[in-house]
Amino acid sequence: MKSKRKQLGNEIEKVVFPLAENVKEMPDGYISFVDELKGFIKKEKLSTILHANQRMILMYWHIGKAILSKQGTEGWGTKVIDRLSADLKDAFPEETGFSTRNLKYMRKFAESWTDFEIVQRTVAQIPWRSNITLLDKIREPELRLWYAQKTIENGFGKDVLVFQIESELHKRQGNAVSNFLDTLPPFESDLAKQSFKDPYIFNFLGNASHIKEMELEQKLIDHIQKFLLELGQGFAFVGRQVHLELGDSDFYLDLLFYHIKLKCYVVIELKTGKLEPGHISQLNMYMNVVNDALCGKDDNKTIGLLLVKEKDKIVAEYSLAGVNNPIGISNWEKDIKKSLPDNLKSSLPSIEEIENEFDKDEEL
């Protein structure tokens, strides 16, 4: 047994030692050079994948436009698409995506996006399944384009895109009650306004009907990735229950973030009840301390976000009057359907229902 171990050790030495010697013989900077090349190759491979998707989307648009044209000028019916699907599959057996259903989506795609420049500049940057989601769930061209742009800006996957459409992101974004116009320079106030929503949807909380504030905070941290996704692009998590020492008193702010685009700290306070004017005073004090103790010379003014379960807009506006720190006040909700009009609740398909519908045709 010992002889076998010794023999194995000798074999390992034969392999490892020459490799080590070869590394030693390499010139200075070789390792960093290899790392740079690896990064370049990974970047190019990703670029190749993205360009392949763009070319496919543009091809689908042209196919859809050609079908529309023939049906318009020649009066071809839907049976032609069935035959076209079979012929294209025979001609390109290695290709997927030429099912009857997908060809109909191509036709709808070209019909919905009539401006090729928009398709080329924006829509072609989005995966096909996300494009199908946009076609299925949004009729208004301007609103569809808005969600297409947000998908690119935020890197929404299909499931996240469905969620954002169902929760009416276009109505929530920039809707928080705030004093940004009075407390921030014009560019910063516009960006800050668009960086905050009302309400925030925490559908990952589970049963949160009688949740306490510390439990809410813990659940948000437990689901930090989903929480950051709902907060939006640019937020970076810094800490929770951040200790602030003032004289002989200790205070702990709930959540601290840094916003990369705004270049400022964001203090978030969580309340499970109704907005009270005292909440603003508490948050304002925390922000003053963060400005003095944490902000560097290159950091902009700290922004506060108060998340409450319920608020009166008039009370919120009067509570912010005269406050010099920029603060936004938003509701948080667990169930997205609570924030939607009653006539839409029953008609909303779930993400699972949409996924099951897609899975019926494996070629999509």
C-alpha positions as CSV (number, residue, x, y, z in Angstrom):
1,M,0.0,0.0,0.0
2,K,2.9,2.4,0.9
3,S,4.7,1.6,-2.3
4,K,1.5,2.5,-4.3
5,R,1.2,5.8,-2.4
6,K,4.9,6.6,-3.1
7,Q,4.4,5.7,-6.8
8,L,1.3,7.9,-7.0
9,G,3.3,10.7,-5.3
10,N,6.1,10.4,-7.8
11,E,3.6,10.6,-10.7
12,I,2.1,13.7,-9.2
13,E,5.5,15.3,-8.9
14,K,6.3,14.5,-12.5
15,V,3.2,16.5,-13.6
16,V,3.2,19.3,-11.0
17,F,6.8,20.2,-10.8
18,P,7.4,20.8,-14.5
19,L,4.3,23.0,-14.5
20,A,5.7,25.0,-11.6
21,E,9.0,25.4,-13.3
22,N,7.3,26.5,-16.5
23,V,5.4,29.2,-14.5
24,K,8.7,30.4,-13.0
25,E,10.2,30.6,-16.4
26,M,7.5,32.9,-17.7
27,P,8.4,36.7,-17.9
28,D,7.1,39.2,-15.4
29,G,3.5,40.2,-16.1
30,Y,2.6,37.0,-17.8
31,I,-0.1,36.0,-15.3
32,S,-1.8,39.4,-15.6
33,F,-1.5,39.2,-19.4
34,V,-3.3,35.8,-19.3
35,D,-6.0,37.3,-17.0
36,E,-6.5,40.2,-19.4
37,L,-6.8,37.8,-22.4
38,K,-9.4,35.7,-20.4
39,G,-11.4,38.8,-19.7
40,F,-11.3,39.9,-23.3
41,I,-12.3,36.4,-24.6
42,K,-15.3,36.3,-22.1
43,K,-16.3,39.7,-23.2
44,E,-16.1,38.8,-26.9
45,K,-18.0,35.6,-26.4
46,L,-20.8,37.5,-24.6
47,S,-20.8,40.1,-27.5
48,T,-21.1,37.2,-30.0
49,I,-24.1,35.9,-28.1
50,L,-25.8,39.3,-28.0
51,H,-25.1,40.0,-31.6
52,A,-26.5,36.6,-32.5
53,N,-29.7,37.5,-30.7
54,Q,-29.9,40.8,-32.4
55,R,-29.5,39.2,-35.9
56,M,-32.2,36.7,-35.0
57,I,-34.6,39.3,-33.9
58,L,-34.0,41.4,-37.1
59,M,-34.5,38.2,-39.2
60,Y,-37.8,37.5,-37.4
61,W,-38.9,41.1,-38.1
62,H,-38.1,40.7,-41.8
63,I,-39.9,37.4,-42.0
64,G,-42.9,38.8,-40.2
65,K,-43.0,41.8,-42.6
66,A,-42.7,39.6,-45.6
67,I,-45.7,37.5,-44.4
68,L,-47.7,40.7,-43.8
69,S,-46.9,42.0,-47.2
70,K,-47.9,38.8,-49.0
71,Q,-51.1,38.5,-47.0
72,G,-51.9,42.1,-47.8
73,T,-51.2,42.0,-51.5
74,E,-52.0,38.4,-52.3
75,G,-54.8,37.8,-49.8
76,W,-53.0,34.7,-48.4
77,G,-54.8,33.1,-45.5
78,T,-53.5,31.5,-42.3
79,K,-53.1,28.1,-43.9
80,V,-50.2,29.5,-45.9
81,I,-48.4,30.0,-42.6
82,D,-48.8,26.3,-41.7
83,R,-47.3,25.3,-45.1
84,L,-44.6,27.9,-44.7
85,S,-43.7,26.4,-41.3
86,A,-43.3,22.9,-42.8
87,D,-41.2,24.2,-45.7
88,L,-38.9,26.2,-43.6
89,K,-38.4,23.3,-41.2
90,D,-37.5,21.1,-44.1
91,A,-35.1,23.6,-45.5
92,F,-33.4,24.4,-42.2
93,P,-33.7,21.3,-40.0
94,E,-31.0,22.4,-37.7
95,E,-32.9,25.7,-36.9
96,T,-35.6,26.1,-34.3
97,G,-38.2,28.8,-34.2
98,F,-40.1,28.1,-37.5
99,S,-43.2,26.7,-35.9
100,T,-46.6,28.0,-37.0
101,R,-47.1,29.7,-33.7
102,N,-43.7,31.4,-33.8
103,L,-44.3,32.6,-37.4
104,K,-47.5,34.1,-36.3
105,Y,-45.6,35.9,-33.6
106,M,-43.1,37.2,-36.2
107,R,-46.1,38.6,-38.2
108,K,-47.5,40.2,-35.0
109,F,-43.9,41.5,-34.2
110,A,-43.6,43.3,-37.5
111,E,-47.2,44.5,-37.3
112,S,-46.6,46.0,-33.8
113,W,-43.2,47.5,-34.5
114,T,-43.5,49.4,-37.8
115,D,-40.4,51.5,-37.4
116,F,-37.3,49.5,-38.3
117,E,-35.0,52.0,-36.7
118,I,-36.7,51.4,-33.3
119,V,-36.5,47.6,-33.8
120,Q,-32.8,47.9,-34.7
121,R,-31.9,50.3,-32.0
122,T,-34.0,49.0,-29.1
123,V,-36.2,46.0,-29.6
124,A,-33.5,43.8,-31.1
125,Q,-31.5,44.1,-27.9
126,I,-34.2,42.1,-26.0
127,P,-34.5,38.3,-26.1
128,W,-37.3,36.9,-28.2
129,R,-39.3,35.5,-25.3
130,S,-39.3,39.0,-23.6
131,N,-40.4,40.4,-26.9
132,I,-43.3,38.0,-27.0
133,T,-44.2,39.1,-23.5
134,L,-44.3,42.7,-24.6
135,L,-46.6,41.7,-27.6
136,D,-48.9,39.6,-25.5
137,K,-49.4,42.0,-22.5
138,I,-49.1,45.6,-23.9
139,R,-51.2,47.0,-26.7
140,E,-50.1,50.7,-26.6
141,P,-47.0,51.2,-28.8
142,E,-45.5,54.0,-26.6
143,L,-46.0,52.0,-23.4
144,R,-44.6,48.8,-25.0
145,L,-41.5,50.9,-26.1
146,W,-41.2,52.2,-22.5
147,Y,-41.0,48.7,-21.1
148,A,-38.6,47.6,-23.8
149,Q,-36.3,50.4,-22.8
150,K,-36.6,49.6,-19.1
151,T,-35.8,46.0,-19.9
152,I,-32.5,47.0,-21.5
153,E,-31.7,49.5,-18.8
154,N,-32.3,47.2,-15.9
155,G,-31.5,43.8,-17.5
156,F,-35.0,42.4,-16.8
157,G,-35.4,38.7,-17.6
158,K,-38.8,37.5,-18.9
159,D,-40.2,36.7,-15.5
160,V,-39.2,40.0,-14.0
161,L,-40.6,41.8,-17.0
162,V,-43.9,40.1,-16.5
163,F,-43.9,41.1,-12.9
164,Q,-43.1,44.8,-13.7
165,I,-45.9,44.9,-16.3
166,E,-48.4,43.3,-13.9
167,S,-47.4,45.7,-11.1
168,E,-47.7,48.7,-13.5
169,L,-44.1,49.9,-13.1
170,H,-44.9,52.8,-15.4
171,K,-47.4,54.2,-12.9
172,R,-45.3,53.5,-9.8
173,Q,-42.0,54.9,-10.9
174,G,-41.5,58.5,-10.0
175,N,-44.7,58.5,-8.0
176,A,-43.4,58.8,-4.4
177,V,-44.4,61.9,-2.4
178,S,-41.2,63.8,-2.0
179,N,-39.5,67.2,-1.6
180,F,-36.8,66.5,-4.2
181,L,-37.6,69.6,-6.3
182,D,-37.1,71.9,-3.3
183,T,-34.0,70.2,-1.8
184,L,-31.9,69.0,-4.8
185,P,-30.4,70.6,-8.0
186,P,-32.6,70.1,-11.1
187,F,-30.7,67.2,-12.6
188,E,-30.3,65.3,-9.3
189,S,-34.0,65.9,-8.4
190,D,-35.2,64.5,-11.7
191,L,-33.0,61.4,-11.4
192,A,-34.0,61.0,-7.7
193,K,-37.7,61.2,-8.6
194,Q,-37.3,58.5,-11.2
195,S,-35.3,56.3,-8.8
196,F,-38.1,56.0,-6.4
197,K,-41.5,54.3,-6.7
198,D,-44.9,54.2,-5.0
199,P,-45.9,51.7,-4.0
200,Y,-43.1,49.2,-3.7
201,I,-44.1,45.6,-4.2
202,F,-42.6,43.0,-1.8
203,N,-44.5,40.0,-3.1
204,F,-41.6,37.8,-1.8
205,L,-42.5,38.4,1.9
206,G,-45.0,35.6,2.3
207,N,-47.6,36.1,5.0
208,A,-47.0,39.6,6.1
209,S,-50.4,40.6,7.4
210,H,-49.3,41.2,11.0
211,I,-45.5,41.6,10.6
212,K,-43.4,43.6,12.9
213,E,-40.8,46.1,11.7
214,M,-37.8,44.1,12.7
215,E,-39.3,41.0,11.0
216,L,-40.0,43.1,7.9
217,E,-36.4,44.3,7.8
218,Q,-35.1,40.7,8.3
219,K,-37.3,39.4,5.5
220,L,-36.1,42.1,3.1
221,I,-32.5,41.2,4.0
222,D,-33.2,37.5,3.6
223,H,-34.4,38.3,0.1
224,I,-31.9,41.1,-0.6
225,Q,-31.5,40.2,-4.3
226,K,-35.3,40.5,-4.9
227,F,-35.4,43.6,-2.7
228,L,-32.6,45.3,-4.7
229,L,-34.4,44.3,-7.9
230,E,-37.6,46.0,-6.7
231,L,-35.6,49.1,-5.5
232,G,-34.3,49.4,-9.1
233,Q,-31.0,50.0,-10.8
234,G,-28.2,51.7,-9.0
235,F,-28.8,50.7,-5.4
236,A,-26.0,49.0,-3.5
237,F,-26.6,47.5,-0.1
238,V,-24.3,49.0,2.7
239,G,-25.8,47.7,6.0
240,R,-28.7,47.2,8.3
241,Q,-29.3,48.5,11.9
242,V,-26.4,50.9,11.3
243,H,-25.3,52.2,14.7
244,L,-25.4,56.0,15.2
245,E,-24.0,57.4,18.5
246,L,-25.3,60.8,19.5
247,G,-24.0,62.1,22.8
248,D,-25.1,59.5,25.4
249,S,-27.8,58.0,23.1
250,D,-27.6,55.2,20.6
251,F,-29.7,55.0,17.5
252,Y,-29.9,52.4,14.7
253,L,-31.1,53.3,11.2
254,D,-32.9,50.4,9.5
255,L,-31.2,50.1,6.1
256,L,-28.4,51.9,4.4
257,F,-27.8,51.9,0.7
258,Y,-25.6,53.8,-1.7
259,H,-27.0,54.9,-5.1
260,I,-24.3,54.6,-7.7
261,K,-25.9,57.0,-10.3
262,L,-26.9,59.6,-7.7
263,K,-23.6,59.2,-5.9
264,C,-25.2,59.4,-2.5
265,Y,-26.2,57.4,0.5
266,V,-29.8,56.4,0.8
267,V,-31.3,55.8,4.3
268,I,-34.4,53.6,4.3
269,E,-36.7,53.5,7.3
270,L,-39.4,50.8,7.4
271,K,-42.8,51.3,9.1
272,T,-45.5,48.6,9.3
273,G,-48.3,51.1,10.2
274,K,-49.6,54.4,9.0
275,L,-47.4,57.4,8.3
276,E,-46.9,59.7,11.3
277,P,-45.2,63.1,11.2
278,G,-42.7,61.9,13.8
279,H,-41.3,59.4,11.3
280,I,-40.0,62.2,9.1
281,S,-38.2,63.8,12.1
282,Q,-36.6,60.5,12.9
283,L,-35.4,59.9,9.3
284,N,-34.3,63.5,9.0
285,M,-32.0,63.1,12.0
286,Y,-30.5,59.9,10.7
287,M,-29.7,61.6,7.4
288,N,-28.0,64.5,9.2
289,V,-25.7,62.1,11.0
290,V,-24.9,60.2,7.8
291,N,-24.1,63.5,6.0
292,D,-21.7,64.4,8.8
293,A,-20.2,61.1,9.6
294,L,-20.2,59.0,6.4
295,C,-20.3,61.3,3.4
296,G,-17.0,62.1,1.6
297,K,-16.2,65.2,-0.4
298,D,-17.3,63.5,-3.6
299,D,-20.7,62.3,-2.2
300,N,-23.9,64.1,-2.9
301,K,-26.5,64.9,-0.3
302,T,-28.0,61.8,1.4
303,I,-31.5,60.9,0.4
304,G,-34.1,59.3,2.7
305,L,-36.9,56.9,1.8
306,L,-39.6,56.2,4.2
307,L,-41.6,53.0,3.5
308,V,-44.9,52.8,5.2
309,K,-47.9,50.5,5.0
310,E,-50.3,53.3,4.6
311,K,-50.1,57.1,4.2
312,D,-52.3,60.1,3.7
313,K,-50.9,62.2,0.9
314,I,-51.8,65.5,2.4
315,V,-50.2,64.6,5.8
316,A,-47.1,63.4,3.9
317,E,-46.8,66.7,2.0
318,Y,-47.2,68.8,5.1
319,S,-44.8,66.7,7.0
320,L,-42.1,67.3,4.3
321,A,-42.8,71.1,4.2
322,G,-39.7,72.9,5.5
323,V,-37.5,69.8,5.7
324,N,-34.1,70.6,4.1
325,N,-33.0,67.0,3.5
326,P,-34.4,65.2,0.4
327,I,-37.0,62.6,1.5
328,G,-39.4,60.4,-0.4
329,I,-42.4,58.7,1.1
330,S,-43.8,55.5,-0.4
331,N,-46.2,52.7,0.5
332,W,-45.1,49.1,0.4
333,E,-47.4,46.3,-0.6
334,K,-47.1,42.5,-0.4
335,D,-49.6,41.6,-3.1
336,I,-49.3,43.3,-6.5
337,K,-53.0,42.8,-7.2
338,K,-53.9,45.0,-4.3
339,S,-52.4,47.9,-6.2
340,L,-54.2,47.3,-9.5
341,P,-57.6,48.4,-10.5
342,D,-60.4,45.9,-9.6
343,N,-61.3,45.3,-13.3
344,L,-57.8,44.0,-14.0
345,K,-57.3,41.7,-11.1
346,S,-59.2,38.7,-12.4
347,S,-57.8,38.9,-15.9
348,L,-54.1,38.9,-14.9
349,P,-52.4,35.6,-15.7
350,S,-49.8,34.4,-13.3
351,I,-46.1,34.0,-14.3
352,E,-46.6,30.2,-14.0
353,E,-49.5,30.4,-16.5
354,I,-47.5,32.3,-19.0
355,E,-44.5,30.0,-18.6
356,N,-46.8,27.0,-19.2
357,E,-48.2,28.6,-22.3
358,F,-44.7,29.1,-23.7
359,D,-43.7,25.6,-22.8
360,K,-46.5,24.2,-25.1
361,D,-44.2,25.0,-28.0
362,E,-40.6,23.9,-27.3
363,E,-39.4,25.7,-30.4
364,L,-40.0,29.1,-28.9
